[in-house]
Amino acid sequence: MNRLSKLTLLSLLPLSLFAGEANKLDTGDTAWMLVATAFVMLMTPAGLALFYGGLTRSKNVLNTIGMSLMAYAIGTLVWVIAGYSIAFGDGDFIGTGKLFLSGIDSNTINGTIPELLFVAFQGTFAAITVAIASGSVIERIKFSTFAIFSALWILVVYAPVTHWAWGGGETLNFGEIDFAGGTVVHINAGVAGFVLAMLVGKRKDYQKTAIKPFSPILSVLGAALLWFGWFGFNAGSEVAADGTAASAFLVTNVAASLGVIGWLLAEWIVYKKPTLVGGASGAVAGLVAITPASGTAGVVGAIIIGFVGGVLGFLGVSKIKKLFKVDDSLDAFWVHGLVGIWGSIATALFIASYAMPENFNLGSQLLAQIKAVLLTVVYSAIMTAVVYFVSSLLTGGGRVNEEDEQIGLDETTHGEKALNL
C-alpha cells in the first residue's frame, strides 16, 4: 500500500541499511496487525449494525442490522475469491493473478507481515464500505437485492478504486494521500448510498409522518464501538507497529472527540437542544474526516479537521439534505460522502511538518486530492447504478412491495421482531 509517511522516512536513510531486509517477518508488526484486523472486524456486524439499527424504526431494526451482518459475510467471501486479486494483484487498471488467493500461503510475506493477514485486514475494509451504503436505503430495499448488490459492488466498484489508490494502478493514481480510506471507503460508500437512494426511491411515508429512531441508546453504543474499531482502521493502515501508527491512533481519537463537540455545538446553536443521536453522529463524522489524513496530520490538524467534520455533518443532515430531496434514510452520503470529501481535501492542508515530503507543493497536492475525489465520485456513481440495475433484475425488482414496507421488514422478510414483549 502507498504510505506517504513510510516512503518519506525510507528516503532519508541509506539503502544499505535495508539490504536483505525486504519482506522479512516482524513479529511485533504481525501481532499489532492481528489486533487491528480484529478491531476493524468489530466495526461492521457490531458497531455499524447497532449505530444504524438504533437510528431506524422499530419495525425495521433487525432488517437494518441484518444488512450489515450480511454485508460482512458476503464481503469476506467475494474478497478472498476475487476482490483481493482485483485490488492488489498485478496490473494497471485492475489487478489480476490472485484469484482464490492463488500463490499466497502461510509463508508469503507482504512487507513485514504475512500476506494472509494483509488479505484479512483489507477484507474488513471492503465489507464495511458496502455496509455503510446500506444506510441510505434501509426500510424499503429487498434483502435479496442488497445481498447480490453487495457482492457485485465490491468486485466492480470497491476493488478497482482500491487498486488505483493503494494497489499499484498507476494510470488512475494521481498522487493523492489517502492513508486509511477517505476516497476508497467513505466517499465511495457515500456516493453509492446516494445513488441507491435515488434509484430505489423514497419511503412511502417520507416527510408525511414522524420517523423516529428506535433507540438512541443503541446508536450511541454503536458509535462507541465504531470509535474503538477505528483505531485499528486508521492506526492499522500503517501496517506496522511504529510511531506513525501511534500518531494515527492519537489523531483519530482527537478528531472523533472534536466531531462530537462540533456537531453538538452546531445543534445547540440551531435547535437549542444537543441530542445524543447528534453526538454519536458527530463522533462518526469526526472519524470519517480524519481517516485520509490520519497518517500525516498532527494534533492541531486533527482538531480542525474533526471539528469542521462535525459541523459539516450537522449542516449536511439538517440543512443541505433538504435541497436535494433524496431520501437518504440514515444520511450515509452526508456523514460519509460529504464529510469524506472535506477530509480528503483537508489532508493536503494539514500535513504535519514531520510528515511532509521533500519538495512538497500545496497546490499540486490539493489538485491531486481533488482529482482523486472527482474520479471516485464519477466512477462510483455510474457503476453503482449499473450494479443496482443488475441486482434488481436478478431479484424481480429491488424494492419491497407497499404492504411489506408498511408492516415492516423485520416481520415480512425475517419473521422476527426486535423486541418480543
Buried (B, 14 or more C-beta within 10 A) or exposed (E): BBBBBBEBBEEEEEEEEEEEEEEEEBEEBBEBBBBBBBBBBBBBBBBBBBBBBBBBBBBBBBBBBBBBBBBBBBBBBBBBBBBBBBBBBEBEEBBEEBBEBEEBEEEBBBBBBBBBBBBBBBBBBBBBBBBBBBBBBBBBBBBBBBBBBBBBBBBBBBBBBBBBBBBBBEEBBBEBBBBBBBBBBBBBBBBBBBBBBBBBBBBEEBEEEEBEBBBBEBBBBBBBBBBBBBBBBBBBBBBBBBEBBEBBBBBBBBBBBBBBBBBBBBBEEEEEEBBBBBBBBBBBBBBBBBBBBBBBBBEEBBBBBBBBBBBBBBBBBBEEBEEBEBBBBBBBBBBBBBBBBBBBBBBBBBBBEEBBBEEBEEEEBBBBBBBBBBBBBEBBBEBBBEBBEBBBEEBEEBBBEEEBBEEBBBBBBEEEBBEEE
